[in-house]
């Protein structure tokens, strides 16, 4: 049976009025080894990239805003791993899995 991983790129809702993009915070997730895996071939590192006004933030700038928390399969309980990266291997996926990251302050 194939194992599948779905990586979701979540972007925040629009904010209040002000200069376009001046304070906009967005996040994208990249995978070191693709986003779809078959069988026991699951091995990747997901990395959350946080941007303010189009400029990627450093780890210390992200920490000033909050903590990146990872969620699996629509759960409302975050995984124990926090921070910009999440390592996933075959034992983390049974049939299929989806992961999202949220910056929570």
C-alpha positions in Angstrom: 0.0 0.0 0.0 1.3 3.4 -0.9 2.1 6.1 1.7 1.3 9.7 0.8 2.3 12.9 2.4 0.4 16.1 1.6 2.1 19.4 2.5 -0.2 22.4 2.9 1.0 25.9 2.4 -1.1 28.1 4.6 -1.3 31.8 4.2 -2.9 34.1 6.7 -6.0 36.2 6.1 -5.9 39.8 5.1 -5.2 42.4 7.9 -6.6 45.8 8.6 -6.0 48.9 6.5 -2.6 50.4 5.9 0.2 50.5 3.3 -0.1 47.4 1.1 2.1 44.7 2.4 3.8 46.8 5.0 3.1 44.4 7.8 1.8 41.4 5.9 3.0 38.1 7.4 3.0 35.0 5.2 4.4 31.5 5.6 5.3 28.9 3.0 6.5 25.3 3.6 9.2 23.7 1.5 10.2 20.0 1.5 13.8 18.8 1.1 12.7 15.8 -0.9 9.4 16.5 -2.7 5.8 16.3 -1.4 4.5 12.9 -2.5 6.2 9.7 -1.4 5.3 6.0 -2.1 5.6 3.1 0.3 8.7 3.3 2.6 10.3 6.1 0.6 9.2 8.8 3.0 12.2 10.8 4.1 12.1 14.6 4.1 12.5 17.7 6.1 9.7 20.3 6.0 10.8 23.9 6.5 8.5 26.8 7.3 9.6 30.1 5.8 8.1 33.2 7.4 8.0 36.5 5.6 7.0 40.0 6.6 6.4 42.5 3.8 8.0 40.0 1.4 11.3 39.6 3.3 12.1 36.3 5.0 12.5 36.6 8.7 15.4 35.2 10.8 14.9 32.7 13.6 15.2 35.5 16.2 12.7 37.6 14.3 10.2 34.7 14.2 10.7 34.1 17.9 9.7 37.7 18.6 6.4 37.0 16.8 5.7 33.6 18.4 6.4 29.9 17.9 6.0 27.7 14.8 3.8 24.7 15.7 3.2 21.7 13.4 -0.1 19.9 13.1 -0.8 16.5 11.4 -3.9 15.4 9.7 -6.2 18.2 10.8 -5.5 17.7 14.5 -6.1 20.7 16.8 -3.2 19.4 19.0 0.2 20.4 17.8 3.0 17.8 17.5 5.7 17.9 20.1 8.2 19.3 17.6 8.2 23.1 17.3 10.4 25.4 15.2 11.0 26.0 11.6 11.8 22.4 10.6 10.0 19.1 10.9 11.7 15.8 9.9 9.3 13.1 8.5 10.2 9.5 7.8 8.2 6.3 6.9 7.2 5.6 10.5 5.4 8.9 10.7 3.0 8.1 7.9 0.4 5.3 7.8 -1.2 5.3 4.4 -1.3 9.1 4.1 -0.6 12.2 6.2 -0.9 16.0 5.8 1.1 18.5 7.8 0.6 22.2 8.3 2.6 24.8 10.3 1.2 27.8 12.2 3.0 30.7 13.7 1.3 31.2 17.1 2.1 34.1 19.3 
